Amino acid sequence: MGIVRKTHSLNLLLGEFHKSSSAISTVQLVKKFKSKINKSTIYRILDKLEDDGVLHTILGKDGVKQYAKCTSCSKSIHTDNHPHLQCTICNKIYCLDVAISIPEIPKYKVNNIRVFLEGECNFCKLKN
């Protein structure tokens, strides 16, 4: 269906993704905007933004769905084939700007890959 008009709620959520260098969970967004945006509206907007190729999802090590900005996706094609790293100290998830190639496997068609890494982010690594 896609985003048809730019509402105040949409602009608030997009603003969060533009400010953040890490993925954001729905739990974080609901908590932050509980007095401004209805919970179901947040979920609906996130689904539409994912459908439109604006955001992509990552499942963290705890199974919580998180969202991050897409770089060059469209409504018809998601091209977010890059690894994600979840910091074992701060628990934030980062998109890593590392090219991952999808292997050609005879008799199969691979559309998407998910590479999930655990380690320390640059911020936490510098603190220790």
C-alpha positions in Angstrom: 0.0 0.0 0.0 2.7 2.5 0.9 2.9 5.8 2.6 0.4 8.2 1.0 0.8 11.3 3.0 3.3 12.7 5.5 1.6 12.8 8.8 3.0 14.2 12.1 3.4 10.6 13.4 5.3 9.5 10.3 7.6 12.5 10.5 8.3 11.8 14.2 9.2 8.2 13.5 11.3 9.0 10.4 13.1 11.6 12.5 14.2 8.9 15.0 15.7 6.8 12.2 17.5 9.8 10.7 19.1 10.6 14.2 20.0 7.0 15.0 23.1 5.2 13.9 21.7 1.9 15.2 18.6 -0.1 14.8 15.5 0.8 16.8 13.0 -1.6 18.3 9.3 -1.1 18.3 9.5 -1.3 22.1 11.8 1.7 22.2 9.5 3.6 19.8 6.3 2.8 21.7 8.0 3.9 25.0 9.4 7.1 23.5 6.2 8.2 21.8 3.6 6.8 24.2 2.0 10.2 24.8 2.1 11.3 21.1 1.5 8.2 18.9 -0.9 5.3 19.4 1.0 1.9 19.6 -1.0 0.4 16.7 -0.2 3.5 14.6 3.5 3.0 15.2 3.3 -0.7 14.1 1.3 0.3 11.0 3.7 3.0 10.0 6.7 0.7 10.5 5.1 -2.0 8.3 4.4 0.5 5.6 7.9 1.9 5.7 9.3 -1.6 5.4 7.0 -2.3 2.5 8.2 0.9 0.8 11.9 0.0 1.1 12.6 2.8 3.6 13.3 0.5 6.5 14.5 -3.1 6.9 14.1 -5.5 9.9 16.7 -7.3 12.0 16.0 -9.9 14.7 18.3 -9.3 17.6 19.7 -12.1 19.7 16.7 -11.8 22.1 14.3 -12.3 19.2 13.1 -8.7 19.3 12.4 -7.2 15.9 14.3 -4.0 15.2 14.2 -1.6 12.3 17.0 0.3 10.5 17.2 2.6 7.5 17.6 1.1 4.1 20.2 2.6 1.9 19.2 1.8 -1.7 16.0 -0.2 -1.5 12.7 0.3 -3.3 9.2 -0.9 -2.9 9.8 -3.8 -5.2 13.4 -4.7 -4.2 15.2 -4.9 -0.9 18.9 -4.8 -1.3 20.0 -4.9 2.4 22.3 -7.8 2.1 24.8 -6.6 4.6 25.8 -8.0 8.0 24.4 -6.7 11.3 26.4 -6.6 14.5 24.8 -6.6 18.0 27.0 -5.2 20.7 27.4 -7.5 23.6 27.9 -4.5 26.0 25.2 -1.9 25.0 23.0 -4.4 23.0 22.6 -1.9 20.1 22.4 -3.4 16.6 24.4 -1.8 13.8 24.3 -2.2 10.0 27.8 -2.9 8.8 28.8 -1.4 5.5 30.4 -4.5 4.2 29.5 -6.1 0.9 28.1 -9.6 1.1 27.6 -11.6 -2.1 24.9 -14.1 -2.5 26.3 -17.4 -3.7 25.0 -19.1 -6.7 23.7 -22.5 -5.6 22.6 -24.9 -8.3 18.9 -25.7 -8.3 18.1 -22.9 -5.8 17.4 -19.3 -6.0 18.6 -17.2 -3.0 16.8 -13.9 -2.6 18.1 -12.7 0.7 20.8 -13.5 3.2 21.0 -12.6 6.9 24.4 -12.4 8.6 24.2 -11.6 12.3 27.3 -11.0 14.3 27.9 -10.4 18.0 30.7 -8.4 19.4 31.6 -5.0 20.6 30.6 -1.8 18.8 33.2 0.9 18.3 31.8 3.1 21.0 31.9 0.4 23.7 35.3 -0.9 22.4 36.8 2.6 22.9 35.4 2.9 26.5 37.1 -0.4 27.6 
